[in-house]
């Protein structure tokens, strides 16, 4: 990955970033949430087939470096 932020991410966050980029092609609300639909941590965990306890630190790391951002009651992918 050519993005400089890639090197500082834990492996779980790297995997989540890649998977979310792929999912965002089919589920545009991951990139551009609608007023009626945002990607919650529960939905992200379900889509990635992961436990919430495992995906929460990955999403937190992605938010910390600006790959994702909080949006209403969920998250939005900013870098893809």
C-alpha positions in Angstrom: 0.0 0.0 0.0 1.4 3.3 -1.0 -0.3 5.3 1.7 2.2 6.4 4.4 -0.3 5.6 7.2 -0.1 1.9 6.2 3.2 1.4 8.0 2.0 2.5 11.4 -1.1 0.4 11.5 -1.5 -2.9 13.4 -2.2 -5.9 11.3 -5.9 -6.0 12.3 -6.4 -2.5 11.2 -4.7 -3.1 7.9 -6.9 -6.1 7.2 -10.0 -4.1 8.1 -9.0 -1.2 5.9 -8.6 -3.5 2.9 -11.8 -5.3 3.5 -13.8 -2.1 4.0 -12.4 -0.7 0.7 -13.7 -3.8 -1.1 -17.1 -3.7 0.7 -17.5 0.0 0.0 -17.8 -0.8 -3.7 -20.9 -2.8 -3.0 -22.2 -0.8 0.0 -21.7 2.9 -0.7 -23.0 3.9 2.7 -19.6 2.8 4.1 -18.0 5.8 2.2 -20.9 8.2 1.9 -23.5 7.5 4.6 -27.1 8.5 3.9 -29.2 10.1 6.5 -31.0 6.8 7.1 -28.0 4.5 7.0 -24.5 4.6 8.6 -22.0 1.9 9.2 -22.1 1.0 12.9 -19.4 -0.9 14.6 -21.8 -3.8 14.8 -22.4 -3.8 11.1 -18.7 -3.5 10.4 -18.0 -6.5 12.6 -20.7 -8.5 10.9 -19.6 -7.6 7.4 -16.0 -8.5 8.3 -17.1 -11.7 10.1 -15.3 -10.6 13.2 -16.1 -10.2 16.9 -16.9 -6.6 18.0 -14.1 -6.9 20.6 -11.6 -7.7 17.8 -12.8 -5.1 15.3 -13.2 -2.2 17.8 -9.4 -1.6 18.2 -8.9 -1.8 14.5 -11.6 0.8 13.8 -10.2 3.0 16.6 -6.7 2.9 15.0 -8.2 3.8 11.6 -10.1 6.7 13.1 -6.9 7.9 14.9 -4.9 8.2 11.7 -7.8 9.6 9.6 -8.6 6.6 7.4 -12.1 6.5 9.0 -14.1 9.1 10.8 -17.1 9.1 13.1 -20.3 10.1 11.5 -23.5 10.4 13.5 -23.9 7.1 15.3 -21.4 5.2 13.1 -18.4 5.5 10.9 -17.4 6.5 7.4 -14.4 5.4 5.3 -12.4 8.5 4.3 -9.5 6.9 2.5 -10.0 4.1 -0.1 
